[in-house]
Amino acid sequence: MKTKIIPHHYRSLMLISTAFVAATSAPVMAQENDAPPSAQLSEGGSENENARIFEPTYFAQFAPRSALDMVSRIPGFNISGGNDGGQRGLGQANQNVIVNGQRFSSKSDSLRDQLSRISAADVVRIELVDGNTLDIPGLTGLVANVIYVNTGASGQFSWNTGFRPHNTEAQLYGGEISLSGSSGKLDFTVSLSNRNDRFGADGTNLIFAGDGSLIEEQDTKFSGGFDNPKLSTNFTYAFSENVIANLNLSYGEDFLFRDMPETGRPVFGASRVRDLVINEDGPAYELGGDIEFPAGPGRLKLIALERFERDNFANDLIDSFDDGRLPIGSRFTQTNGIGERIGRFEYSWSLWDADWQVSGEAAFNRLDRVSALFTLAPGGDFAPLPFPGGNGGVSEDRYEGSLSFSKSLSSSLSLQAIATGEFSTIEQTGVAANSRSFKRPKGSLALTWKPQDDLDISLTAARRVSQLSFGDFLASVSLNDENENNGNNELVPYQSWDLELEVNKGLGAWGSLKFEARQAWFEDFIDWFPLAGGGEARGNIGDARRLHLQLSGTVNLDPVGIAGARIDFTGVKRWMNVTDPFTGEDRPFSYDTVDFLDVDFRHDVPTTDWAYGVSIFTNNQAGYSRRYEFGRGWEGPTFADLFIENKDVFGLTVRATYGNFLGARNYFNRTVFDSPRPDGDVLFREEQDSRIGPIFRFSVSGSF
């Protein structure tokens, strides 16, 4: 039976939005004068008269080390967006944090990375402003503008370590050290970081036949980790007051490993020991820069970026048996060279009391892949097997031009409109060589209404085009799951029509709330689909839709007598609908989030350097659907962490965390069929239940 999306979603969405505004308007207005003075609307210090200004004194109770610490403490505000999330080229801005009125142009560093390198002592103020009122096309809703001045040499450092009692080695060498300074007209930041983690689980897999009888019991263990040492630099040079240039450079290495030993005890037959090892490494670099200067009646900004990453992947699987038979096994290797080159210009000017911008972008993306598949020969060596579909290259040359218009229609209403045209050519080499060209319109229309000083409502309608994963064009293998993913040389990016509502409501001394609703209608949606000649691949499966509702906020507990305490929370619920290409039934998107809840309580004890808190997190993820199987993996039901922090241990901030004290576990279930679904019979069912165990973390951070 097909599952239908609830038909009254749109009516419910309108009722929820109206109720949210009505319920939070009247009673809060009587309390807004009780809010901290530094968080009140400011008449000075900002070019935006409606900006909410957060002075450094507002964050003093948290003893922040960096701009990241400060932005993270803005009530009801969550950092989102940025160029590091797979954005198509550079395009219009999609982040909700900017610095000195400008957005970050790097694609290898996240917003959090870059904010963590700005000393809190250099932050003059943080402005919460309406994105529509800024001359940066693409920004909508509330945006945090971090205003800072480099006052001299300063440094930040953090050391993050931890361990788990089960299955993993200790995490020892995580952290970052950065130095910022200036010399004449030059500002610079240099950082050396290592983002790393160690993780694992152990438990039991049960394999059942189609009739429910037990086939095999498996003892499994999973241990893995990664390290990402990286050197990053940023240089800003002011040729004059109106001519400023930026240069970003970074180089890093990625190291990842996974060991997954397994002992299988079948009901009938010999016991089996499996050794499964995965290793991946490779370098990555980015070189990018921009310069902005006056030109005619406006300003011209030129941006260039070059980045490259090489991944060397190897997966070995060997099964040994206790009855003396020869071991069997496979090996799969893959080397990927991934590159991106972007050139962009933006020309901005003011006309008719409005901000205008015309921009153009050329982006060239490429993937070169060499894959090899082997089988374990009787002599113990790996013998090669034919695997032509895993070798070749994919490239996309894309050109786009856009015109944007931003205008304040009144003191409380603003408008932003963006019209963009895109032309692209996708070429594939190898055994499935192909070339195709596309023309696509896209753009957005956004309205923001500020009926009260503490209430912002924005509505955005947009046409968007996704970024393809070039790896989906070529074949690959998952040895442990015994799945082969064929390539698809007809793959095209999915497009979507999006309608987005954002409501931000200040609650005075109580904090703030944000409600978001996003309805998306997808065309050429991408998921697993059957190939005509057999097998399966990632492909375009038709239309789909998704409704995303999110409520987040900060509740200060000072009004109820718990000074310095607050609760930050985010709750999400999604309804998704796509037609399964294997069964014809309606279902959620594979691997997508159905709902989650994240709640953090923190108490900064007044007149002391101590803070403590607790957090809980739940995440419900949809399953997946493939030609010969369906399944679902998840962790839970609830992760819970406790922490204690001292903000002045010989001038350092020291934090200890006891994670997963409620014992959340790792689960995976799947049902595999002997022939293509839906007509095949069940070959076996797999049920996995693994222990994660407690997670202990310790961090030290400071400034110099």
Secondary structure, DSSP 8 states (H G I E B T S, - for coil): ------TTHHHHHHHHHHHHHHHHHHHHHTTGGGS-GGGSB-SSSSSSTT-EEE-GGGGGGG--SBHHHHHTTSTT------TTS--SSS-S---SEEETTB----SSS-HHHHHTTSBGGGEEEEEEEEGGGSSSTT--SEEEEEEE---S-EEEEEEEEEE-SSS---EEEEEEEEEEEEETTEEEEEEEEEEEEEEEEEEEEEEE-TTS-EEEEEEEEEEEEEEEEEEEEEEEEEEETTEEEEEEEEEEEEEEEEE--EEEEESSS--EEEEEEEEEEEEEEEEEEEEEEEETTEEEEEEEEEEEEEEEEEEEEEEEETTS---EEEEEEEEEEEEEEEEEEEEEEEETTEEEEEEEEEEEEEEEEEEEEEEE-TTS-EEEE--GGG-EEEEEEEEEEEEEEEEE-SSSEEEEEEEEEEEEEEEEEETT-EEEEEEEEEEEEEEEEEEETTEEEEEEEEEEE----GGGGS-EEETTTTEEEB--TT----EEEEEEEEEEEE-GGGEEEEEEEEEEEEES-EEEEE-TTSSEEEEE---EEEEEEEEEEEEE-GGGT-TTEEEEEEEEEEEEEEE-TTT--EE--TT-EEEEEEEEEEEE-TTSSEEEEEEEEEEEE--EE-SSEEEEEEEES-EEEEEEEEEEETTEEEEEEEE-TT--EEEEEEEEESSSTTTS-EEEEEEEEEE---EEEEEEEEE-
